């Protein structure tokens, strides 16, 4: 035992070593035992057993029990985990018994006599030491300890003055097996002539000439597995300057008790600190790995009745400073401890209970926030919630879990994220190295509220997690934020100190807005890029999940159930570019909007994403999904083909070009159907009474699969008719618009091929009767909201307007289509129109209507490209007859 003391405590004088051993040696307090002599019964051997407990009744293991007397001394025995010891085969007689308990326990008297003339059983009570103070002479080192298993060794071997060490513990801090000291270790120093009295404080500046004292802190743990910790030393420098936090890396090793010589696992950290230091945190978990069989670490559990097509509402709790290991975390119940009042309000409000199913996400906040974000993603995918959209409500760190999900996986699955006191820009309190000193002595006791776990590091304003989130504000319209600004006068005592510190930090950082909820600055909780910012006046950080704040969130949930959060933009007065598409409604209320490729300045716009689109229904922003043509969006293509006699020299080339074009669409595997309407040829379709036979329409093919279209073109496209210069292409487009079996929700593309101008309203067909009552404007208005028109015509404007007809290229200009030159021999390459590529830019937007009444369904489809805006404007829609939408004026 003496060797053990020397090995762990260093070289001590004999007097000092004996005094220390005597000070911590235990004595007996024998409960219910007669102090008088024991009557002999004459046995040749007796037994002696008992149990050692604290005064509170807890067993004390590793106590060395020593007996001396009646001949040869028996070997010492050690109490087991239940505090039990036992001797057998003892000779009857008088014995002197002395206990050597572990560091941190003591009793008086130190020794006593036990008469063993028969078998004896004793209950022994020890006092747990909660504080210890010792003056360490210059040139020596010594150790103090308390019953929770925390030991501090101070090395004064290189000092010229004595050092006084005080250690006190505040049990019950809830940090699991590793106790945190609420009352700090105090290291003071005296002078060479006057040793420091108890409680004195010598001032040494951190960067000055004061001695650096090597300090080692042990914390006993049952096992080194999962016990990674860190040690923090708070150093008080000269008066008037701020304290400094020094962090010591730790390791799990073996601690040998200098009293009993018993060894066990312990976490150890060492640092050199100035005399005048305080250690507010002796040891705490940095991270704690749950065992492989522990499935309770992350859970997503129902907080109300599931199913019924309701919106999943996931509530996410915030940081738990008192639950830094798996054992304590697994006793946490956020559904009652954090969100009990809120969940009750939602479930008891009929309109919300009918729209939402509540779920509670539970995650260990000592781990990185991203761990919980990824678990949330896995659950959303596994439960099939991506298409329906979920609503997330996160308190404090819980809002960052939602932000992490949005940053990593986009906003497709999230209708809204409602955050309550979330540090979107971080909280300066996460940087414990920067705590100001003006907030009073209570600052030293913040050890039971803060710890530098990876989870807390993610709250740091300058940390990598918050920094990365600053680059992900693209889903801001779906983020609704609430903050509190409770003043110090209304804060509970535990938060008053936090607010004092936080306000001081914001002042030092030069932040103009110093309002806080005592944990998170208002400017961090409701940043300007979010869709909604609401300040709960007089509410502190812990109040934001209940009471009036919960009532405000209920209001938000009503809006979210109907709409995506945010204010709808005002309708545009005029479209900046042509925009067309079709709308189809299913009985379930699902709306499919298919937008034709967008063309600006003659060039199709590629690479559009959800950020380019906005859907408003009845002044309500809508949550929607987007699919491209590669996602099987249907496209219907109709050729409006001039079959007049003037095309005879070009028709063969045109026919071959169209056949190659249709085969290319087929071979690309696109979801395409093709049809055609001939005009001014040998057709038989009459559109006006009295029309001459030379301008009739046909032959025509309704929309069909590519192979059927190819057969039709080969068999019927011959140039045999026509009577005069302009031809009747406008009437062919109107016929196709009204008679083709267009698929609801499919994109519509017209391709007009002609070698001359077109008849317009007022013309007669070769003097034989009225040809058409259409104009370029009427055709654009008729089909332009649903279709694009691509035009192949001669390059000479005089040819395209000959005979008083109108220029067919104007159809392309009015609908966002392309223009291609038709050579005299008809050898046009339709593939250079880029039509197939344009089809690949077709998108489908799908959303669910908020009304079952079609007459009340008033959608606006808005597209923004580089600051230019166009809309399919609001208007009543008849899906059964005409799925077109009225466009805003061009």
C-alpha positions in Angstrom: 0.0 0.0 0.0 2.9 2.4 0.8 4.4 1.7 -2.6 1.0 2.4 -4.2 0.8 5.7 -2.5 4.3 6.7 -3.6 3.6 5.6 -7.1 0.5 7.5 -7.6 1.0 10.4 -5.2 4.7 11.0 -5.6 7.4 11.2 -2.9 6.1 12.4 0.5 7.7 12.6 3.9 7.0 9.8 6.3 4.9 12.1 8.5 2.9 13.4 5.6 2.2 9.9 4.2 1.1 8.6 7.6 -1.1 11.6 8.3 -2.8 11.2 4.9 -3.4 7.5 5.4 -4.8 8.2 8.8 -7.0 11.0 7.5 -8.8 8.8 4.9 -8.6 5.5 6.9 -12.2 4.5 7.8 -13.4 3.6 11.3 -16.4 1.6 12.3 -19.8 2.8 13.2 -21.3 -0.5 14.3 -25.1 -0.5 14.1 -26.9 -2.4 16.9 -23.8 -4.0 18.3 -23.2 -4.5 22.1 -20.0 -2.8 23.2 -19.6 -5.3 26.1 -17.7 -8.6 26.1 -19.1 -11.5 24.1 -19.7 -14.7 26.1 -17.6 -17.5 24.9 -19.2 -20.7 23.6 -16.1 -22.7 23.3 -15.8 -23.2 19.5 -12.3 -23.7 18.1 -13.1 -21.5 15.1 -15.5 -18.5 14.4 -16.6 -16.5 11.4 -16.9 -12.7 11.0 -18.9 -11.0 8.2 -20.8 -7.9 7.5 -21.8 -5.2 5.0 -20.3 -1.7 4.5 -22.8 1.0 3.5 -22.9 4.8 3.3 -25.0 6.7 5.8 -27.6 6.9 3.0 -27.7 3.1 2.7 -25.7 2.6 -0.5 -23.2 -0.3 -0.5 -19.5 0.7 -0.7 -17.3 -1.7 -2.7 -13.5 -2.0 -2.6 -13.2 -1.4 1.1 -10.1 -3.2 2.6 -11.0 -4.8 6.0 -7.9 -5.4 8.2 -7.9 -7.6 11.4 -5.1 -7.8 13.9 -4.8 -9.9 17.2 -5.2 -13.4 18.6 -2.0 -14.7 17.0 -1.2 -14.5 13.4 -3.1 -11.7 11.5 -5.4 -13.0 8.8 -5.2 -11.6 5.3 -7.2 -8.5 4.4 -10.5 -9.0 2.6 -12.1 -6.5 0.1 -15.8 -5.7 0.1 -17.6 -6.8 -3.1 -20.0 -4.8 -5.3 -22.7 -5.1 -2.6 -20.3 -3.9 0.1 -20.1 -7.4 1.7 -17.1 -9.0 3.4 -16.5 -12.3 5.2 -13.8 -14.1 7.3 -13.9 -17.8 8.2 -11.7 -20.1 10.3 -10.7 -17.4 12.8 -9.5 -18.3 16.3 -11.8 -17.0 19.0 -10.5 -13.9 20.8 -10.1 -10.1 20.7 -9.3 -8.4 17.4 -8.5 -4.8 16.4 -10.4 -4.0 13.1 -9.4 -1.2 10.8 -11.1 -0.2 7.5 -9.3 1.2 4.5 -12.1 2.5 2.2 -11.6 4.0 -1.2 -10.7 7.7 -1.6 -13.7 9.8 -0.8 -15.0 7.9 2.3 -14.2 8.3 5.9 -15.5 7.4 9.4 -14.7 7.9 13.1 -13.3 6.4 15.2 -10.5 5.1 13.1 -10.3 1.7 14.9 -12.1 -0.4 17.4 -11.9 -3.7 19.3 -14.1 -6.7 18.2 -14.6 -9.7 20.5 -15.0 -12.8 18.3 -15.9 -15.6 20.7 -18.7 -16.7 18.4 -19.8 -16.1 14.8 -20.5 -12.3 14.4 -22.2 -10.3 11.6 -21.9 -6.5 11.5 -23.4 -3.6 9.5 -20.8 -0.9 9.0 -21.6 2.7 8.1 -19.2 5.1 6.4 -19.5 8.8 5.6 -19.1 9.8 1.9 -16.7 12.7 1.6 -18.3 15.5 -0.4 -15.5 18.0 -0.1 -11.8 17.9 0.6 -9.2 20.6 1.2 -5.5 20.2 1.6 -2.4 22.5 1.5 0.3 21.0 -0.6 3.8 21.9 0.4 6.2 23.4 -2.2 8.3 20.6 -3.7 5.6 17.9 -3.2 2.4 16.7 -4.9 -0.7 15.2 -3.4 -4.2 14.0 -4.3 -7.7 14.8 -3.1 -10.9 13.0 -3.9 -14.6 12.8 -3.4 -17.0 9.9 -3.2 -18.4 10.2 -6.7 -15.1 9.0 -8.0 -13.5 12.3 -9.0 -9.8 12.7 -7.9 -7.5 15.7 -8.4 -3.8 15.5 -8.1 -1.8 18.8 -8.0 1.9 18.7 -8.6 3.7 21.5 -6.6 7.1 19.8 -6.9 8.5 22.7 -9.0 6.9 25.5 -7.0 8.5 27.7 -4.4 5.3 28.4 -2.6 2.6 26.0 -1.2 -0.6 25.4 -3.1 -4.0 24.9 -1.5 -6.5 22.7 -3.2 -10.2 22.6 -2.5 -12.5 20.0 -4.1 -16.3 19.8 -3.6 -19.0 18.0 -5.5 -22.6 18.6 -6.2 -24.2 15.2 -6.9 -27.3 14.6 -8.9 -26.4 16.6 -12.0 -27.8 13.9 -14.2 -24.7 13.3 -16.3 -24.8 9.5 -15.9 -21.8 7.7 -14.6 -19.5 10.7 -14.9 -20.2 13.3 -12.2 -19.9 17.0 -13.0 -18.7 19.3 -10.3 -21.3 22.1 -9.7 -18.9 23.6 -7.1 -15.5 24.0 -8.7 -12.1 22.8 -7.7 -10.2 25.9 -6.4 -6.4 26.0 -6.7 -4.9 28.9 -4.7 -1.4 29.8 -3.8 0.3 31.5 -0.9 3.7 33.1 -0.5 7.1 31.7 0.6 6.6 33.2 4.1 2.8 32.8 4.5 1.1 29.7 3.4 -2.3 30.3 1.9 -5.1 29.9 4.4 -8.2 28.0 3.6 -10.3 29.9 1.1 -7.7 32.5 0.2 -7.3 33.6 -3.4 -4.0 34.6 -4.9 -4.3 36.4 -8.2 -2.0 35.3 -11.0 -2.5 36.5 -14.5 -2.8 33.8 -17.1 -0.1 35.4 -19.3 1.9 36.8 -16.4 4.5 35.6 -14.1 2.3 33.4 -11.9 3.3 29.7 -11.5 1.7 27.1 -13.8 0.4 24.2 -11.7 0.3 20.8 -13.3 -3.2 19.3 -12.5 -4.4 15.8 -13.3 -8.1 14.9 -12.9 -9.3 11.3 -12.7 -12.9 10.2 -13.0 -13.6 6.5 -12.1 -15.8 4.7 -14.6 -17.1 1.1 -14.7 -15.4 0.6 -18.1 -13.5 2.5 -20.7 -15.9 1.6 -23.4 -18.0 4.5 -24.4 -16.4 6.8 -21.8 -14.6 9.4 -23.9 -14.6 12.6 -21.9 -13.0 16.1 -21.9 -11.8 18.2 -19.0 -12.4 22.0 -18.9 -10.6 24.3 -16.6 -11.9 27.8 -16.0 -9.1 30.2 -15.2 -9.8 33.5 -13.4 -7.1 35.9 -14.4 -6.5 39.4 -13.0 -9.5 41.3 -11.8 -11.3 43.1 -14.6 -10.4 40.8 -17.4 -12.4 37.9 -18.8 -12.0 34.3 -17.7 -10.3 31.8 -20.0 -11.3 28.2 -20.6 -8.6 25.6 -21.1 -9.5 22.2 -22.5 -7.5 19.1 -21.7 -7.7 16.0 -23.9 -8.3 12.9 -21.9 -7.7 9.2 -22.1 -9.2 6.2 -20.4 -6.6 4.4 -18.3 -6.1 2.7 -14.9 -6.5 4.5 -11.6 -4.9 3.0 -8.5 -6.4 4.1 -5.2 -3.6 5.4 -2.9 -5.5 4.3 0.2 -6.5 0.7 -0.7 -4.1 0.0 -3.6 -7.1 -1.2 -5.6 -7.1 -0.5 -9.4 -9.9 0.2 -11.9 -10.9 2.0 -15.0 -10.7 5.8 -15.0 -10.7 8.7 -17.4 -7.7 11.0 -17.0 -6.9 14.4 -18.2 -3.9 16.7 -17.5 -3.3 20.4 -18.0 -1.0 23.0 -16.5 -3.1 25.9 -15.2 -2.2 29.1 -13.3 -2.7 29.2 -9.6 -6.0 31.0 -9.1 -7.8 28.6 -11.4 -11.2 27.0 -11.0 -12.4 23.8 -12.6 -16.2 24.1 -13.1 -16.3 20.8 -15.1 -14.3 17.9 -13.8 -15.3 15.4 -16.5 -18.2 14.9 -18.9 -19.1 12.8 -21.8 -17.8 14.0 -25.2 -19.7 11.3 -27.0 -21.2 8.1 -25.8 -21.7 5.1 -28.1 -24.8 3.1 -27.5 -24.4 -0.7 -27.5 -25.2 -2.6 -30.6 -28.3 -4.0 -29.1 -29.7 -0.7 -28.0 -32.4 0.2 -30.5 -33.8 3.1 -28.6 -31.2 5.6 -29.6 -33.2 7.1 -32.5 -36.9 6.6 -32.8 -39.8 8.0 -34.7 -43.0 7.1 -32.8 -46.6 8.0 -33.4 -48.0 10.8 -31.1 -51.5 10.4 -32.4 -53.7 8.0 -34.5 -51.9 7.1 -37.7 -53.2 6.8 -41.3 -56.4 8.1 -42.9 -54.4 10.0 -45.6 -53.4 12.7 -43.1 -50.3 14.8 -43.3 -47.4 13.4 -41.2 -46.5 16.1 -38.6 -43.1 15.3 -37.1 -42.1 17.2 -33.9 -38.4 17.3 -33.1 -37.0 18.2 -29.7 -34.0 20.3 -28.9 -30.6 19.9 -27.2 -30.7 17.9 -23.9 -27.7 19.1 -21.8 -28.5 16.6 -19.0 -28.6 13.6 -21.2 -25.1 13.0 -22.5 -25.0 9.2 -22.3 -27.2 6.5 -23.7 -28.5 5.4 -20.3 -29.9 8.9 -19.4 -31.0 9.6 -22.9 -33.1 6.4 -23.1 -35.0 7.7 -20.1 -36.0 10.8 -22.1 -39.6 11.1 -23.3 -40.0 14.2 -25.6 -43.6 13.4 -26.3 -44.4 14.5 -22.7 -41.4 16.4 -21.4 -41.0 18.8 -24.4 -44.1 18.6 -26.6 -46.8 17.3 -24.2 -48.9 20.5 -24.3 -48.4 21.0 -28.0 -49.4 17.5 -29.0 -52.5 17.7 -26.7 -53.5 20.9 -28.4 -53.2 19.4 -31.9 -55.0 16.2 -31.1 -57.8 18.0 -29.3 -58.4 20.5 -32.2 -60.8 18.8 -34.6 -59.7 20.5 -37.9 -56.0 19.7 -37.1 -56.6 16.2 -35.8 -58.4 15.4 -39.0 -55.6 16.7 -41.2 -52.5 15.6 -39.3 -51.0 12.5 -37.8 -48.4 13.5 -35.1 -45.0 11.7 -34.9 -42.2 12.4 -32.4 -38.6 12.2 -33.5 -36.2 11.3 -30.6 -32.5 11.5 -31.1 -29.4 11.8 -28.9 -28.3 15.4 -28.9 -24.7 14.6 -28.0 -24.2 13.2 -31.5 -23.8 15.4 -34.6 -27.0 17.0 -35.8 -26.5 15.4 -39.2 -27.0 11.9 -37.7 -30.6 12.8 -36.8 -31.1 14.5 -40.2 -30.1 11.3 -42.0 -32.3 9.2 -39.8 -35.2 11.5 -40.6 -34.5 11.0 -44.3 -34.4 7.3 -44.0 -37.8 7.3 -42.2 -39.4 9.6 -44.7 -38.2 7.3 -47.6 -39.2 4.1 -45.8 -42.7 5.3 -44.9 -43.4 6.6 -48.4 -43.9 10.2 -47.3 -41.9 11.9 -50.1 -44.8 12.4 -52.4 -47.4 13.6 -49.9 -45.2 16.0 -48.0 -44.5 16.2 -44.3 -44.6 19.0 -41.9 -41.7 19.4 -39.4 -41.9 21.3 -36.1 -38.5 21.7 -34.5 -37.6 23.3 -31.1 -34.1 24.7 -30.8 -31.6 22.1 -32.1 -34.6 20.2 -33.6 -35.1 22.9 -36.2 -31.5 22.4 -37.3 -32.3 18.7 -37.8 -35.0 19.8 -40.2 -32.6 22.3 -41.9 -30.0 19.5 -42.2 -32.6 17.4 -44.0 -33.5 20.2 -46.4 -29.9 20.9 -47.1 -29.0 17.3 -47.8 -32.2 16.0 -49.5 -34.1 19.0 -50.9 -37.6 20.2 -50.2 -39.6 17.8 -52.2 -40.9 15.9 -49.2 -41.4 18.9 -46.9 -44.5 21.1 -47.0 -43.1 23.3 -44.2 -40.5 23.4 -41.5 -41.7 25.4 -38.4 -38.8 26.3 -36.1 -39.2 27.4 -32.5 -36.2 29.3 -31.1 -33.8 27.5 -33.5 -30.3 29.0 -33.8 -30.3 29.2 -37.6 -27.2 31.4 -37.3 -25.9 29.5 -34.3 -25.8 30.5 -30.6 -22.7 32.1 -29.1 -23.4 30.1 -25.9 -22.1 27.1 -27.8 -18.6 28.6 -27.6 -18.0 28.2 -23.8 -14.4 29.5 -24.3 -15.9 33.0 -24.8 -18.1 33.3 -21.8 -17.9 36.8 -20.2 -17.2 37.2 -16.5 -19.5 40.0 -15.6 -22.5 37.7 -15.1 -21.4 36.8 -11.5 -20.2 33.7 -9.6 -23.0 31.6 -10.9 -21.1 31.3 -14.2 -18.9 28.7 -12.5 -21.8 26.4 -12.0 -22.8 26.3 -15.7 -21.0 23.0 -15.9 -24.3 21.1 -15.5 -25.8 22.9 -18.5 -23.0 22.9 -21.2 -20.7 20.4 -22.7 -18.6 20.3 -25.8 -20.2 17.3 -27.4 -20.3 17.1 -31.2 -23.9 18.0 -31.0 -23.2 21.2 -29.1 -20.3 22.0 -31.4 -22.9 22.1 -34.3 -24.6 25.0 -32.6 -21.5 27.2 -32.8 -22.0 30.3 -35.1 -18.5 29.8 -36.6 -18.7 26.0 -36.7 -18.7 24.0 -39.9 -22.4 22.9 -39.5 -23.9 26.4 -39.2 -21.5 27.7 -41.9 -22.7 25.0 -44.3 -26.3 25.8 -43.7 -25.8 29.4 -44.7 -25.4 28.2 -48.2 -28.8 26.4 -48.2 -31.5 29.0 -48.0 -33.2 28.0 -51.2 -36.2 26.5 -49.4 -36.7 29.6 -47.3 -40.4 30.1 -48.3 -41.2 26.8 -46.6 -39.4 27.7 -43.3 -41.6 29.4 -40.7 -39.8 30.8 -37.7 -40.7 31.8 -34.2 -38.5 33.5 -31.6 -38.9 34.7 -28.0 -37.5 37.9 -26.4 -38.1 37.4 -22.7 -36.4 40.0 -20.5 -34.2 39.1 -17.6 -37.0 40.1 -15.2 -39.3 37.4 -16.3 -36.8 34.6 -16.8 -36.5 31.7 -14.4 -33.3 31.7 -12.4 -31.6 29.0 -14.5 -32.0 31.2 -17.7 -31.2 34.6 -16.2 -27.5 33.8 -16.2 -27.7 32.5 -19.7 -29.2 35.7 -21.0 -26.6 37.8 -19.2 -23.8 35.9 -20.8 -25.5 35.9 -24.2 -26.2 39.6 -24.2 -22.6 40.3 -23.3 -21.3 38.0 -26.1 -23.5 39.8 -28.6 -22.2 43.1 -27.4 -18.6 41.9 -27.8 -19.3 40.6 -31.3 -20.8 44.0 -32.3 -24.3 42.6 -33.0 -26.8 45.4 -33.0 -29.9 43.4 -32.2 -29.2 41.9 -28.7 -32.6 40.6 -28.1 -32.6 36.9 -27.0 -34.8 34.3 -25.5 -31.8 33.6 -23.1 -30.4 30.9 -25.2 -30.8 32.0 -28.9 -30.5 35.5 -30.3 -33.7 36.8 -32.0 -31.7 37.6 -35.1 -30.6 33.9 -35.3 -34.0 32.5 -34.6 -35.9 34.5 -37.2 -33.5 35.2 -40.1 -34.8 37.4 -42.9 -34.5 34.7 -45.6 -37.3 32.6 -44.0 -40.9 32.7 -45.3 -42.4 33.8 -41.9 -40.8 35.5 -38.9 -42.9 35.8 -35.8 -41.7 37.3 -32.5 -43.3 35.9 -29.3 -42.9 38.9 -27.0 -42.1 37.9 -23.4 -41.5 34.2 -24.2 -38.3 32.5 -23.2 -36.6 29.6 -24.9 -38.4 26.9 -22.9 -41.8 28.5 -23.4 -41.8 28.1 -27.2 -43.3 24.6 -27.2 -46.4 25.4 -25.1 -48.9 28.0 -24.2 -49.4 31.0 -26.5 -46.5 29.8 -28.8 -48.2 26.5 -29.3 -51.4 28.3 -30.2 -49.5 30.3 -32.8 -48.1 27.1 -34.3 -51.6 25.7 -34.5 -52.6 28.6 -36.7 -49.6 28.0 -38.9 -50.5 24.4 -39.3 -54.0 25.3 -40.5 -52.4 27.4 -43.2 -49.8 24.7 -44.1 -52.5 22.1 -44.5 -54.0 24.3 -47.2 -51.0 26.0 -48.7 -47.2 26.1 -48.8 -46.2 28.9 -46.4 -45.5 32.3 -48.0 -47.2 35.1 -49.8 -48.3 34.5 -53.4 -46.7 36.9 -55.9 -49.0 39.3 -57.7 -50.1 38.3 -61.2 -48.1 39.6 -64.1 -49.6 42.3 -66.3 -48.0 40.8 -69.4 -45.9 37.7 -70.2 -42.3 38.3 -70.9 -42.1 35.1 -73.1 -44.6 32.7 -74.6 -45.9 30.1 -72.1 -48.2 27.2 -72.9 -49.4 24.0 -71.5 -52.4 21.8 -70.6 -54.2 21.0 -67.4 -55.9 17.7 -66.4 -57.8 17.0 -63.2 -58.4 13.5 -61.8 -61.4 12.6 -59.6 -59.0 12.4 -56.6 -58.3 16.2 -56.9 -54.9 15.6 -58.4 -54.0 18.3 -61.0 -51.5 17.6 -63.8 -50.0 20.7 -65.5 -47.9 20.0 -68.5 -45.9 22.9 -69.8 -44.5 23.0 -73.3 -40.8 23.8 -73.8 -40.1 27.4 -73.0 -38.4 29.5 -75.7 -36.8 32.9 -75.1 -35.2 34.9 -77.9 -35.7 31.9 -80.2 -33.7 29.5 -77.9 -35.3 26.8 -75.8 -34.6 27.1 -72.1 -33.0 23.9 -70.7 -32.3 22.8 -67.1 -35.4 24.2 -65.4 -36.0 23.1 -61.8 -38.7 23.5 -59.2 -37.2 26.8 -58.3 -38.3 28.2 -61.7 -42.0 27.4 -61.1 -44.7 28.7 -58.8 -48.3 27.3 -58.6 -51.0 29.4 -57.0 -54.5 28.1 -56.5 -57.2 30.4 -55.1 -54.4 32.7 -53.7 -52.7 29.7 -52.1 -49.1 28.7 -52.8 -49.1 25.0 -53.7 -46.8 22.1 -52.9 -46.1 20.3 -56.1 -43.9 17.6 -57.8 -42.1 18.0 -61.1 -41.4 15.4 -63.8 -39.5 15.9 -67.1 -40.2 14.2 -70.4 -37.6 11.6 -69.4 -39.9 10.8 -66.6 -42.5 9.6 -69.1 -44.4 12.9 -69.7 -46.6 12.5 -72.7 -46.1 14.6 -75.8 -48.7 14.8 -78.7 -47.3 16.1 -82.1 -49.6 17.0 -85.0 -48.3 17.9 -88.4 -50.2 20.6 -90.3 -49.1 19.8 -93.8 -49.6 21.8 -97.0 -50.6 19.3 -99.7 -51.3 21.9 -102.5 -50.0 21.4 -106.0 -47.2 24.0 -105.5 -45.7 21.6 -103.0 -45.2 18.8 -105.6 -41.6 19.6 -106.2 -40.9 19.5 -102.4 -43.3 16.9 -101.1 -41.0 13.9 -101.5 -38.2 15.6 -99.6 -40.7 16.8 -96.9 -42.2 13.3 -96.6 -38.8 11.7 -96.2 -37.8 14.3 -93.6 -41.0 13.7 -91.6 -40.5 10.0 -91.7 -37.0 10.3 -90.4 -38.1 12.7 -87.7 -41.0 10.5 -86.4 -38.7 7.4 -86.4 -36.2 9.4 -84.3 -38.8 10.3 -81.7 -39.9 6.6 -81.6 -36.3 5.4 -81.2 -35.6 7.8 -78.4 -38.2 6.0 -76.4 -40.2 9.1 -75.6 -43.9 8.9 -74.7 -45.0 10.4 -78.1 -48.1 10.2 -80.2 -48.3 11.7 -83.7 -51.2 12.9 -86.0 -51.6 15.0 -89.1 -54.1 17.3 -90.8 -53.5 18.1 -94.5 -54.8 21.3 -96.1 -55.4 22.7 -99.6 -54.9 19.3 -101.1 -57.0 16.3 -102.1 -58.9 16.2 -98.8 -62.7 16.1 -98.3 -63.2 17.8 -94.9 -65.4 20.9 -95.3 -65.0 23.6 -92.6 -67.4 26.3 -94.0 -70.6 26.1 -96.2 -69.9 27.0 -99.7 -66.1 26.4 -99.5 -64.6 25.5 -102.7 -63.2 22.0 -103.1 -59.7 23.3 -103.7 -59.2 24.4 -100.0 -60.8 21.6 -98.1 -58.9 19.8 -95.3 -57.5 16.2 -95.2 -56.5 13.6 -95.3 -56.3 13.6 -91.4 -54.9 11.1 -88.9 -55.9 11.3 -85.3 -53.1 11.0 -82.8 -51.6 7.5 -83.0 -48.4 5.5 -82.2 -45.3 6.4 -84.3 -45.5 3.3 -86.5 -49.2 4.0 -87.5 -48.2 7.6 -88.2 -45.4 6.4 -90.4 -47.7 4.2 -92.4 -50.2 7.1 -92.9 -47.5 9.5 -94.2 -46.2 7.0 -96.7 -49.7 6.3 -98.0 -51.4 9.7 -98.2 -49.0 12.6 -98.3 -49.1 13.6 -102.0 -49.3 17.2 -103.4 -52.3 17.2 -105.7 -54.6 20.2 -104.9 -54.8 23.9 -104.3 -56.3 26.7 -106.4 -54.7 30.0 -105.5 -51.7 31.5 -103.7 -52.5 31.6 -100.0 -53.4 28.2 -98.4 -55.8 27.2 -95.6 -53.4 26.3 -92.9 -55.1 28.4 -90.1 -58.3 26.4 -90.5 -56.3 23.1 -90.3 -54.8 24.2 -87.0 -58.3 25.1 -85.6 -59.6 21.7 -86.8 -56.8 19.8 -85.1 -57.3 21.8 -81.9 -61.0 20.8 -81.8 -61.0 17.3 -83.2 -57.7 15.6 -82.1 -57.9 13.2 -79.1 -55.3 15.2 -77.2 -54.3 13.4 -74.1 -55.1 15.3 -70.8 -51.8 16.3 -69.3 -49.7 15.7 -72.4 -47.7 18.5 -74.1 -49.0 19.7 -77.4 -46.7 20.5 -80.4 -47.9 21.6 -83.9 -45.5 21.4 -86.9 -46.7 23.5 -89.8 -45.0 22.9 -93.2 -46.0 25.1 -96.2 -44.3 26.8 -99.2 -46.5 30.0 -99.2 -48.7 32.4 -97.2 -51.9 31.5 -95.4 -55.5 32.6 -95.9 -57.0 34.8 -93.1 -60.4 36.1 -92.2 -62.2 37.8 -95.1 -60.5 35.8 -97.8 -62.5 33.8 -100.3 -61.1 30.5 -101.6 -60.5 31.3 -105.3 -63.7 33.3 -105.4 -65.7 30.2 -104.6 -66.6 30.9 -101.0 -65.3 31.8 -97.6 -62.1 29.9 -96.6 -61.7 30.8 -92.9 -62.7 33.3 -90.2 -59.3 32.8 -88.4 -56.4 35.2 -88.1 -52.9 34.8 -86.6 -54.1 36.4 -83.4 -57.2 34.2 -83.1 -55.1 31.0 -83.6 -52.5 32.1 -81.1 -55.2 32.9 -78.6 -56.9 29.6 -79.3 -54.0 27.2 -79.0 -51.2 29.2 -77.6 -52.0 28.5 -73.9 -51.7 24.8 -74.6 -49.4 24.4 -77.5 -46.3 25.5 -79.4 -46.3 25.8 -83.1 -43.2 25.1 -85.1 -43.2 26.5 -88.7 -41.2 25.3 -91.8 -41.6 27.9 -94.6 -39.6 29.7 -97.3 -36.9 32.1 -96.3 -38.2 35.0 -98.5 -40.7 37.1 -96.7 -42.3 38.0 -100.0 -43.1 34.4 -100.6 -44.5 33.9 -97.1 -46.9 36.9 -97.6 -47.7 36.5 -101.3 -51.2 37.0 -102.6 -52.2 39.0 -99.6 -51.9 36.1 -97.2 -50.4 36.2 -93.7 -46.9 35.1 -92.8 -46.9 31.6 -91.2 -43.8 32.3 -89.3 -45.9 34.6 -87.1 -47.5 31.5 -85.6 -44.1 30.4 -84.2 -43.4 33.9 -82.9 -46.7 34.0 -81.0 -46.5 30.6 -79.4 -42.7 30.2 -78.6 -42.1 27.8 -81.5 -39.2 27.5 -83.9 -38.8 28.6 -87.5 -37.0 26.6 -90.1 -36.4 27.3 -93.8 -38.1 25.1 -96.4 -35.8 24.6 -99.5 -37.3 24.4 -102.9 -36.7 20.7 -103.1 -38.2 20.1 -99.7 -35.0 18.5 -98.3 -35.5 19.9 -94.9 -33.9 18.4 -91.8 -36.5 18.6 -89.1 -34.0 17.3 -86.6 -32.3 20.7 -86.8 -35.5 22.3 -85.4 -34.5 20.8 -82.2 -38.0 19.6 -81.6 -36.9 16.3 -80.0 -34.6 18.2 -77.8 -37.4 20.6 -76.9 -39.7 17.8 -76.1 -37.0 16.6 -73.6 -37.5 20.0 -71.9 -41.2 19.4 -71.4 -42.2 19.3 -67.7 -45.2 18.1 -65.7 -46.2 19.8 -62.5 -48.5 17.9 -60.2 -50.4 19.1 -57.2 -53.5 18.4 -55.2 -56.4 20.9 -55.3 -57.7 22.4 -52.1 -61.3 22.2 -53.3 -63.5 19.5 -54.6 -65.4 22.0 -56.7 -64.0 22.5 -60.2 -65.8 25.7 -60.5 -63.9 27.1 -57.5 -60.5 25.9 -58.8 -58.6 28.9 -60.0 -54.9 28.1 -60.7 -52.0 30.3 -61.8 -48.9 28.6 -63.3 -46.0 31.0 -63.0 -42.6 30.5 -64.6 -39.5 32.7 -63.8 -36.4 32.5 -66.0 -33.5 34.9 -65.2 -35.9 37.6 -63.8 -38.4 37.3 -66.8 -41.8 36.1 -65.7 -44.8 34.5 -67.6 -48.0 33.0 -66.3 -50.8 30.8 -67.4 -53.3 33.2 -65.7 -56.2 32.3 -63.4 -59.5 31.5 -64.9 -62.3 28.9 -64.7 -61.2 25.6 -66.2 -63.5 23.0 -67.9 -61.4 19.9 -67.9 -64.0 17.8 -69.6 -64.2 19.8 -72.7 -61.4 22.2 -73.1 -58.3 21.9 -70.8 -56.9 25.2 -72.0 -56.1 28.1 -69.8 -56.4 31.8 -70.6 -53.0 33.4 -70.8 -51.9 36.7 -69.5 -51.7 39.3 -72.3 -48.5 39.2 -74.3 
